[in-house]
Amino acid sequence: MEKNDPSNFDLITYAWVFGLSAMGGVVAFMQKLKNGHARVFNFVEFIGEIVTSAFTGVITFYLCESAHLDRILTAALVGVAGHMGSRALYFIEHAVAKRFRDVTPK
């Protein structure tokens, strides 16, 4: 079985990835509130921010593990990606597209 298989990570690893990225989502939502871009009692928007942040954090974690980055750097990147939310997904999407576009035979 491959070391970096997603099913090989323990529950505590996923808990800290989810927790860090979710905290990034909470901070992003609080900034939106402060700037008037979100409503105070919009529970659906808040949950959407958390889910997007958690997904982004997990994807970032997988990318960091694949690149064999240091765990402290990985944790920092997971938190930042969680805060970025959908902007991080956009960045990752374009980086992957560029990478595969550059290796496609012409």
C-alpha positions as CSV (number, residue, x, y, z in Angstrom):
1,M,0.0,0.0,0.0
2,E,1.3,3.5,-0.9
3,K,2.4,5.7,2.0
4,N,0.5,8.8,0.7
5,D,-2.7,7.0,0.1
6,P,-5.5,9.2,1.5
7,S,-6.9,6.2,3.4
8,N,-3.6,5.8,5.3
9,F,-3.9,9.1,7.1
10,D,-5.3,8.7,10.6
11,L,-8.3,10.5,12.0
12,I,-6.3,13.0,14.0
13,T,-4.5,14.2,10.9
14,Y,-7.8,14.8,9.2
15,A,-9.1,16.5,12.3
16,W,-6.2,19.0,12.4
17,V,-6.4,19.6,8.6
18,F,-10.2,20.3,8.9
19,G,-9.7,22.4,12.1
20,L,-7.0,24.6,10.6
21,S,-8.8,25.1,7.3
22,A,-12.2,25.7,9.1
23,M,-10.6,28.4,11.3
24,G,-9.3,30.0,8.1
25,G,-12.9,30.0,6.9
26,V,-14.2,31.5,10.1
27,V,-11.6,34.3,9.9
28,A,-12.6,34.9,6.2
29,F,-16.3,35.1,7.1
30,M,-15.5,37.5,10.0
31,Q,-13.6,39.7,7.6
32,K,-16.6,39.7,5.2
33,L,-18.9,40.7,8.0
34,K,-16.6,43.5,9.0
35,N,-16.4,44.8,5.4
36,G,-20.2,44.5,4.9
37,H,-20.0,41.7,2.4
38,A,-21.9,39.2,4.5
39,R,-25.0,39.4,6.7
40,V,-24.6,38.7,10.5
41,F,-27.2,36.0,10.8
42,N,-26.6,34.3,7.4
43,F,-26.0,30.7,8.7
44,V,-26.0,29.2,5.2
45,E,-23.3,31.5,4.0
46,F,-21.3,30.8,7.2
47,I,-21.6,27.0,6.7
48,G,-20.8,27.4,3.0
49,E,-17.6,29.3,3.9
50,I,-16.6,26.5,6.4
51,V,-17.3,23.7,3.9
52,T,-15.3,25.4,1.1
53,S,-12.5,26.2,3.4
54,A,-12.3,22.6,4.7
55,F,-12.3,21.2,1.1
56,T,-9.6,23.6,0.1
57,G,-7.6,22.7,3.2
58,V,-7.8,19.0,2.4
59,I,-6.8,19.5,-1.2
60,T,-3.8,21.7,0.0
61,F,-2.8,19.0,2.5
62,Y,-2.8,16.4,-0.2
63,L,-0.7,18.6,-2.5
64,C,1.8,19.3,0.4
65,E,2.0,15.6,1.2
66,S,2.6,14.8,-2.4
67,A,5.4,17.4,-2.5
68,H,6.9,16.0,0.8
69,L,6.7,19.4,2.4
70,D,7.6,19.9,6.1
71,R,4.6,19.4,8.4
72,I,4.8,22.9,9.9
73,L,4.8,24.4,6.4
74,T,2.0,22.2,5.4
75,A,0.0,23.3,8.5
76,A,0.6,27.0,7.6
77,L,-0.4,26.4,3.9
78,V,-3.6,24.5,5.0
79,G,-4.6,27.5,7.2
80,V,-3.9,30.1,4.5
81,A,-5.7,28.0,1.9
82,G,-8.7,27.6,4.3
83,H,-8.8,31.4,4.7
84,M,-8.6,31.8,0.9
85,G,-11.4,29.3,0.3
86,S,-12.7,29.4,-3.3
87,R,-9.8,31.8,-4.3
88,A,-7.4,29.0,-3.4
89,L,-9.4,26.5,-5.5
90,Y,-9.2,29.0,-8.4
91,F,-5.4,29.3,-7.9
92,I,-4.9,25.5,-7.7
93,E,-7.1,24.9,-10.7
94,H,-5.1,27.3,-12.9
95,A,-1.8,26.0,-11.6
96,V,-2.8,22.4,-12.5
97,A,-4.2,23.5,-15.9
98,K,-0.9,25.3,-16.7
99,R,1.2,22.4,-15.5
100,F,-0.7,19.9,-17.8
101,R,-0.9,22.4,-20.6
102,D,2.9,22.7,-20.5
103,V,3.5,18.9,-20.7
104,T,0.9,18.2,-23.4
105,P,2.6,17.3,-26.7
106,K,2.0,19.7,-29.5
